[in-house]
Amino acid sequence: MNQTAQTARTARSGGRNARRAARAAALPDHLRAVRPGQEGGSLKLLSQSDMEKIHAAALEALERIGLADAPESGIAYLTAAGCTLGADGRIRFPRTLVEDTIAKANRSVTLFSRDGRMDLELSGTRVHYGTAGAAVHMVDAEGRNYRDSTVQDLHDAARICDQLDNIHFVQRPMVCRDIADNREMDLNTIYAACSGTTKHVGTSFTDPSYVRDALEMLHMIAGGEDKWRERPFVSNSNCFVVPPMKFATESCQVMEECIKGGMPVLLLSAGMAGATAPSTIAGAIVQATAECLAGLVYVNAVKPGAPAIFGTWPFGLDLRTGAMSVGSGEQALLSAGCAQMHHFYDLPGGAAAGASDAKLPDMQAGWEQMCSNVMAGLSGLNMIYEAAGMHSSLLGFCHESLILADDIIGQALRCVRGIEVTEETLAVDQIAEVCLGGSGHYLGTGQTLGRMQVDYVYPSLGDRTSPKEWAERDKPDLVAKAVARKERILSERAVARFDAETDAAIRARFNIHLPA
């Protein structure tokens, strides 16, 4: 190679290395291209008239049909608030009561992180992505098989989430199937998640009597009940209804205990369109809205203004087989439509998006995860649950897919951010500078270099090399790269681990299954 060619290659390499270094440099949060809580809401599938019709239908359903199977405590709370108990045992909700509750309900909920670095403000069209679910299997991406999920898998998932910029919260994505006792499973779920991440954690309880023990553990982690109540860093994901239009008796009792304990509550209505909810998208949204409005009245009857998330989670169904179809276009429409109803009421809300029916992190998983994640974000959904790692129609969770989803959500968030139109971004002066006696291109200009991180999102694992460079790098496999990153994360001690004294105290009080 002659000296000129060598010099040119070195210069090109140096420029490329400089650009890579610039991309790798950490930016302050306010200068990042994407970040938690970006404003969405540009996608509006429902007109104002559509939303008013859905609202009117939900009110009619609550007043005419009502909900069955409320616990005795719930009946007392709801009838004291103004509901009626019919001879058929169903609680009915007068329109004025529902509308008055909407008017005085909490307009903003803050879901706190344990260290204060990623508190989530749920209001307006602020968008946040995270995990959720109750998968019973782990997806082995390398071996292409499934096995039972364990408490160690949950802890590892939390540790991975803690290192992913675009995962904003960690709601329990899987069940610890290696713990047979339900009380111990619930308590170990909290321990495994909270010792793996300082981001906000969501969890469920199988029995109301377990809530007191869980709160005791959380007080120990927080450093006292007063500190816990000041910044509750765990919320209760509560399936308070069994669609269609029935209360889940024990879950309602759990909800009451969580509210009293200062824990935010996700009011989760998870009907399946065509099975436990109407098959039409509009009808499924009506039922979910009615059920969550009933939950909102319930929460405010227990404690006015208690932090609650309007969790309309209708799921799609493949009507040919009766199987769930969480990766479908219909699912994306359901969640985006629900987001608009949250905005109609001006209530903090959440729904499911980003899950896949695919069994492995493959092309099907990619298109399904991106479709609903983008639509949910564009709709301005406050909490996008199950956005990462979920496979096989919520039956399987995959660590590698969780890592790959960080790239997917990064691109989705860039879509949510949209297009800024300002004098600077219109760039007429820059066009003139380049075209009138300039270089004739924008590569390397001050404006391009100055905005390369502010405007653009670069994938961590996605491959944008040329075919030649890809071949020179031994044709790296995307899943193998995710496996390698997983192993790097899990090879280091968790940043979120408890201090030795707190950990010892928790282990002395509770039967913790994770090794010390």
ABEGO torsion letter per residue (X at the ends): XBAAAAAAAAAAAAAAAAAAAAAABBBBAAABABBBGBBBGABBABBAAAAAAAAAAAAAAAAAAEBBGBBAAAAAAAAAAGBBBBAAGBBBBBAAAAAAAAAABBABBBBBBAAGABBBBBBEABBBBBBBEBBABBBBAAAGBBBBBBAAAAAAAAAAAAABAABABBBBABBBAABABAAAAAAAAAAAAAAABABBBBBBBABAAAAAAAAAAAAAAAGEAAAAAABBABBBBBBABBOBGBBBAAAAAAAAAAAAAGBBBBBBBBBBBGAABBABAAAAAAAAAAAAAAAAAAAAAABBGBBBBBBBBBBBBBAAAGBBBAABAAAAAAAAAAAAAAAAAGBBBBBBBGBBABABBBAAAAAAAAAAAAAAAAAGBABBBGABGBBGGGABBBAAAAAAAAAAAAAAAAAAAEBBBBAAAAGAAAAAAAABGBAGBABGBAAAAAAAAAABBBBAABBABBAAAAAAAGGBBAAAAAAAAAAAAAABBBAABBBAAAAAAAAAABBBABBX
